[in-house]
Amino acid sequence: MSKITFYEDKNFQGRSYECDSDCADMHPHFSRCNSVRVESGCWVLYERPNYSGYQYVLTRGEYPEYQHWMGYNDTVRSCRTFSYHRGNFRMRLYNNMDMSGQMMELSDDCPNVMDRFHMSEVNSCSVSDGHWLMYEQPNYRGKMYYLRPGDYRRYGDWGGASGRVGSIRRLMDL
């Protein structure tokens, strides 16, 4: 079972909201989020309702202000819980939308997509095994996108504003 508590103010102060499952719209529960306590489980926080906008992956621990989870601002409008995948990881990357064009397969972390595959854009992908994080910049920096198993026919399906992908890593229990 997963449990997370959101607080409107820094250092776990102000109005709070406890959550133990996915929530597509958290706006009715609080107006801003400046600190978070993850009591159990793994969570993806989203800047906008319906699991869109900036994304942040949080594991068990305390985050006394939004900068501690690499947040860009104090806005959290939806959240989703997930479990770590145990087993193989597999993802197919395509340079064109709708899973067409050049295809590359990935089963491990990739700190630099350009160096490994000689491509700077990923316009669609298919995740068959595991949970993954895509980053806009090499070496796991910049905006982060959480991908679970499924087909992403265009970059907007994973929340990207473009097909720019600099690095990709498996989401594993470290």
Helices and strands as residue ranges (DSSP letters): E 3-9, G 10-12, E 13-19, E 35-40, E 42-48, E 52-58, E 61-63, G 66-69, E 78-82, E 90-96, E 100-106, H 113-117, E 124-129, E 132-137, E 141-147, E 150-152, G 155-158, E 167-170
